[in-house]
Amino acid sequence: MNTAALLSKAAAAHGERPAIRFGERVVSYRQAEEHAARLAGALRSRGLARGDRVAIFMRNNPEYLITIFGVLHAGLCVVPINAKLHGRELAYILGNAGCRALVFGEEHDAPVVESLAETPIDELVRVGGDGRGTAFERLTEAGDPTTPLLDVDPNDPAWLFYTSGTTGFPKGAVLTHRNLIAMTMSALADVYPFQPEDIVCHPAPLSHGCGLYALASLARGADNIIYHHASFDARELLELVERERVTSISFMAPTMIALLLDAPAANDTGSLRSVIYGGGPMHVDIMSEALQRFGKIFIQIYGQGEAPMTIAYLRASDHDPDDPAALASTGIARTDVELRLVDNEGAEVAVGTEGEVTVRGDVVMKGYWHNPEATERALRGGWLHTGDIGRLDEQGRLSLLDRKNDMIISGGANIYPREVEEALVLHKRVREAVVFGIPDEVWGESVCACVVPMLGAPPDADELISFCRQHLASFKKPKRIEILDELPKNAYGKVLRRELKARYSHDPAP
């Protein structure tokens, strides 16, 4: 089944009900499905063929979800891109994915211009304002509203999710229509059974978890409110919950929940029946406080781009403030996946023993885009090797302990250390740099860099942070920089990253 059929079926059943709300703007299910069909027809008329990739690079808005469904409707593949990325980072993904078209927001004109200097695109579609590319409204008006759903193979690529990689560059996890349908059904079966009566708020980027879980809430005919502010504001979200009687928030990073607790408890949030969260470690004390304030409405999900949103889950009823072990876990394996922990030789480890989390099921990606070596490593033996180290208890609950790689997760966003290191060593007074994550009370982890300067006057930390901002998305820049005479290395000359991580994780910044 083409994943876009989720919207088509919902439109048939709930035609005039609100599908998407954005500020004062309301898009009905009938209108959303018609716009998606028009976009599909317009893209196909411009020469895009089954399997071609269409990138989306913009902030949250109704056009984001319409584009996702329109691209799928046409049998094309969606490539959602983090709206905070730098132009050079955008260019890398566009080039690696071989995108034929790019749908972008007017606010991203500058990074798009920069990316196009490196990676030309056949079709540019602009949402809002005047400028380069074809206006989204004009394109959809030209499309045929009766464009039929393209019949696809379940294993056709549907969503190219750029995720972490040990090479320092993101890899494109190929998610098929089978993967997206399995993820959607798993969400409805295990996490929350969205209904037409639900009012669902999506406060996080639609390029990630919110966009994926919007498939489930739209499939069930729910009323979806897209948080319309450029940056997250906990007070505004709580006011929205009270004003619109929101029943579900889908989803939030742990950082966002912590920010909710910092906001005044002045709003009526009694309408909430679920808050779905994930994307990073949740501290037990923060969740305990959240349960006390909002009640047992929280549902944790653990997944990866390679197994979207669907490895393990901690049900609302398992969020027991009197059971710290439960709150420290990510819960049990999802109904439709197999989960096991293995040692370095691939043998399953005993309960209570540390091992790498592996998983298999219909939700696991097809592979990495044009990267057979990485695909073979990740899917060896028919199991996805997540790179996460965990432990299972007697009740089947999974606790995550660490990551085999050195990925940093800050506020739910993945940051690749090598990317930051490469930006730092571009500075003319930096000889060596190593980057790692250290604990952060607000963001879960923050970026710390140790730098060895060239001979002469060393650069100061503020100068280097400003320099990184010129080459990376702002959220990837180091929060802390230490200037060292030399980096610790082993006998083979390899930098002992974990030694530095341990040192500065326990050494408060001066």
N, C-alpha and C positions, 0 to 999 in steps of 0.2 A: 504493500500500500504506500502511495505517495503521502509523506507526512503532511503535506498541505491539505489533505482530505480532512484532517482534524478541524480546520477552520471551516471548510465547505460544509461539513455535516452540522457543525454548530450553527452556521448561518441559516441552514434550512430549518433548524429547530427553534432558533432564538432570534430570528431576523431583525426585529426592531429594538431588541434589548441592547443596552450599551455594552459594547465589547471593550473599548479602550477609552479612558478619560485622561485628559492632560490639561490641568488647569480648568478653564471654562470650556474647553473643547470636548465634544463627545462624538465618538465614531461608533455607529451601530454595527452589529454583526453582519448585516446585509451590506453595509457600506465597506466594511473591512474586506469582506470576501470579494466584492466587486472591484475594489482598488487593487487587490492582490492579483485578480485575474487580468485586469487591464495591464498591470506592470508586467506580468508574465507574457502577455501577447506582444507588448512593445519590445521587450528584450529579445524575444524570438524573432520578431520582424527585423531587428537590427543585426541579425546574423549570429546571435549567440546560440550555440547548439548544446544538446544534452551533455551534462557533465562539466560545462564551462563554469569557471569560478567568478563569483560576484562578491566583491568586498564591501563591507559597510563600515564607515568611519565617521561616527557622529555621536553626539550626546543622546540621551534617552528622549524619545518622542514617539508619537503614533506611527510615523513613517518607518521607524525602525522595525516594528513588528510586522507592518504591512509588507516591507521589503523582504523580510525573512520568508513570509508565506508566499509572496509573489515569485521569488527566486525558486523556491521549492516547487511551486505550482508549474513552473516552466521546465522542470527537470534539471535545473542548474544547481550549483553547489554554493552555499552561503559561506562567506569568510568574514565573520565578525571580528573587528579589530578594536582593541582597547583605545578609547577616545583620548587617553592621556599620552599616547606615545608620541615621540619625537618624529619629525619628518623622515629622518634616516632609518628609523626603526620601521616606520610605515613602508618605506621603499623596499626594505628587505622582505617583508611579508608579501607585499604585492608581487615582487619578483619571484620569490620562492614558490608561491602558489600559482604563478602564471595567470593572474587575474585578468579577465577580459574587460570587466567593468568595475567601476567604483562609485558607490553612492555615498556622498559625504555631506556633512552639515556646513552651512555658510560660515560657522565659527571656526572651521578648520581649513580655511583657504590657504593660510601660510604653510602649514606642514604638507598639505597636498601639493602645492607648487614645488616645494623642496623635493618631495618624493618623486614627482613626475620627471625631474631632471635626470634621475637615475633609472626610473622604471616607467616608460610610457604606457598608457592605458587606452584601449580602443574607445570605450564609452565612459564619459564622466557625467554623473547625474547629481545635481545640486539640490539640497533641501533647504529652502528659505533664501531670501535675499536675491541680489543680482550679482552676476559674475560669470566665471567660466563654467562650462558644462551646460547640459540641458536641464531645465527646471523640472523637478520631480512631478509637479502638477501637470506640466505640459506633456511630459512623457506618458503619464497614466491616462490623460484625456485622449491621447492618440491610440491607446491600446483597446483591444476588443474585450468588452466585459463578459463575453460568452466564451472566452478562450478556455478550452477544456483542460482539465488536469492531465499532464503528461503521464502516461503509464510508465512506471519505473521498475527496475529490478530492485528487490529489497537490499541488495548489496551495492547499489549505486551510491557514490559519495553524495551526502546531503549537507554536511556541516564540516568545515575544516577548522578545527579548534587549535590555535597556536598555543602551545604549552611549553613547559620547562624542558631544558636539555642540558646535559653535562658538557656539551661543546661550547656553551656560552651563547648559543643562538637558539631561538625558539624552534620547535619542530611542530609540524602540522599533523595533529591526530585526525585521521580520516574517520568521521562518524557517518555511518550509512543510514538510510531510511529505517532499516531494521533496528539499528542502535537507538535512534530517536524514539521510535514507537515503543521499544522495550523500556527505555528510560521513562517515558510518559506513563506507561501502564504501571511501572514500579512505583512512581511517585504517587499515583492515585491509590494503589493497593496498600502501600506501606506508610507513606508519609502523611498525606492529607487528602481525603476524598472530596476535592472541590465540587461544589454544586452551583446551579444557576443563581441561588440566593446569596452566594458569597460575594463579598466586596474585597478584592485582593489588591494590596498595595505592593508595588515593585520599586523599592527605594535604591537598589544597587544597579550597576551598569547592565544593560541588556545584552552586552557582548559576552557576558559570563553567565553566572547562575540564574539571574533573574530572567534572562532571555530563554534559557533552557526550560525553566519551570513554568514560564508563561505558556508553553505548549500545552501543559496539563490543565491550567486554569481556563485557557481559551477553549480547549477541547470540551470542557464541561459547561461552557456557557456562562462562566462567572463574569462579573463586572470588574474590569482591570484598571486600576488607577496607576498611572506612571508618575512617580515622584518627579516634579517638574523643575526642581531647583538644580543649578549647576553643581553645587557642592552639598554634601549631606549636613543637615541641621536637625538635631534631635528634637528640639523644641517644636519646630515646624512639623515634623513627622507626627509627633504626639497630638498636635492640634488637628492635623488632618484625620488621624484615627478617630478623634472625638467628633469632629464635624461630619465626616462621611460614614460613621459607624462601621469602620473597617473591621472585617472578620478575620482576615489572614494577612500576614506580611511574608512575602516570598521573594527573595530571601535576604538575609543579612549576614555580614561578616561579624565575628565576635567583637571586633573593635566598635562596630556600630551599636551593639547591645550595651557595651560599656559606656558609650556616649549617651545613650538613653537614660542610664542611671544617674548621669551628671545633670540631666535636665530636671527642672522643678516637677514635682509630682502633683501638678495642678489640673491635669486633664483626666477626663473619664475615658478609660480604656477598656471598660467592661464588655465592649462588643467583640474584642479579640478572642478568637478561639484557637489560633495557631500562629506561632512565629517560627519560621523555618530558618535555620542558620547553619553555617559551616564555612569552609575555606581557610581554617586556621585553628590553632589551639585555643580552647576556651578554658580560662582559669576557673577553678572550682569556687573560689570566693566570689567572683563576679557573677557566676551563674546562681549561686545561692542567694545573692542579693536580688538578682532579677526575678527569681522565683517568689521571693518574699513580696516584691512590689507588684508583679504582674500575674502571679499564679502559675500553675503548671500547664502552660500553653506552649512551651518551647519544644521544638523537635530538631535534633541535630542530625545532619547528614554528612557522610564522609564519602568522597569520590575523587576522581581526577578527570582531567580533560580526556584521558584515554578510556575512562569508564565513567561517563558524565553523571555526577551526582548520585551514583548508585553502587556503593560497596557495602557500607554499613550504616545503621541509623539507631539513634537513641530516642525511643518514643517519648511522648509527653508524659505518660504515666511512669516512665522510668527515671524522670528527672526528680529524684528524691533528695531533698536537702539533708536528710538524715543518713544518706548513703554516699559518702564522698567517692567511693570506688566507682559507683555508677556514673556520677557526674564527671569523673576524670576520664571516662571511657568514651568511645564513639558508638557504643551500643553493639548490637548483634548484626550478623550478615543479613543483607536484604533477601527477601523471599526468593528472588529469581537469579541469584548468583551463588556460586560456590566460592568459598574463601578458605585459604589455608596459609599457614606460616611455614617458611622453609629456611634451611641453613644455606651456607654458601655453595654446597654441593647439590642443592635442589631437593634434599630430603625433608619431609615434613617433620616439624619439631613438636615436642610434647606440650601439653597444656601447661601454662605458666612459664614457658621458655621463650626467650626472645628469638624472633625470626623475621624474615622479610615477608611483607604482606603480598600474597598473590591471589588473583581472582580470575574466574572465567564465567562466561554467560553471554547472552545475546547483547548485552550492553557494552561489551568490550570492543574497542575500536577495531577497524579492519587492519590498520597499520599506520605507519608514519608516511606522510606524503613524500614520494620520491626518495625514500631513505630506507632501502632494504636492510642495510646493516643494523640500523637502530631498531627496525621492526623485528628482526630476528632476535636481537638481544632482549627486547621487551616482551615478546610473545613466545619465548622458548618453551617448548614442551606443551604448548597450547594454553598456557596460563600467562596473564598479564603480570609482570613483575613490577610492582609499583615503586620500588626504591624506598619505601617506608619501612621502618623497623617497628614491630609491635609485639604485643603479648596477649594471648587469649586466656581468660579465666575459666573456671569450671562452668559458668553460666553461658559461655560462648561470647562474652563481651570482649571487644577489642579495645585495647589501650595502645595508642601510638606513642612511641618513645623517642624516636629520632628519624632522620632521613639518611639514607645511604649516601646520597649526594649532598651537596652543600647549598642547595637552594634556600633562599631567604623568602619567607612569607610575611609580608608586612601589610596589615590591614586587609588581609585576604588576597593581596596581589602577589604574584610570583616575581621575584627579582633574581636575575642570573648574575652571580658574582663576577664572572669573567667579563660581562658587558661593562660593568662599572670599572673593573681593573683596566680594561682597554681604554676607557675614556680617561682615566687618571694618567696613564703613561703617555698620553698624547701631550700632556703638559711638558714644556721644555725643561722644567726643573725637577721632574720626577723620574727616578731611575727604575724603581720597582714599586709594585703595589700589590697588596692582597686584601680581599674583601670577604666579609662574613657577616652573619647575623648575630646580634646580641639581644637579650631580652629587653622588651619595652612594655611598660605598664599600659600604654594606650594602644599601640599598634601590634602587640604580640611580639614582633621582632622589628628592629631597625637596622639600618646598614652602617657597619663600622668598617673603616679602612685603615690599614697600616701602610705607611708610605716611607720609602727610603729615597731621599732627595739626591740630586746630582751634587757634585762638589760646588761649594759656594753657598750663598744665602738660600736657605730652604724656603719654599712657599709656606704661607700660613694656612691654617685649616679653612678659614672663610674664603680665601682665594680659590682653593681647590674645590670647595663645594660649589662656588659660583661657576667655576670652569666646567664642572660636570653638568650643570644645568644647561650649558650650551650644546651638549652632545647627547643628553639623555632626557627621557621624561622626568619631570621634577620629582615624582615619587620614588625614583630609583637613586637619587643622589645620596651620598653618605650623610648621616646625621652626626657622626663622630669620626674624626680623623686623628690618628696618632702618627707623629713623625718619629721614625726610628733610625738608628745608625745602620742596622742590618736586620734582615728577616731570619728567623730560625729555620734551618734546613736540615734535612737528613743527609746521610752519606752519599746519596745519589743526586744531591742538589735540589730536591723537591722541597718546596716551602711547607712547613708544618702548620697548615691552616688551622687544624683543630687545636693545636697548642695555643695559638693566638686567640682563638675563639673562647677557649676555657679561661684564659688570662683576663680578657676584657669583659667577659660575661659576669665576672665576680669582682671586677675593679671599677668602682663608680667613676664616672667622668669627673675630671677636676673642675 
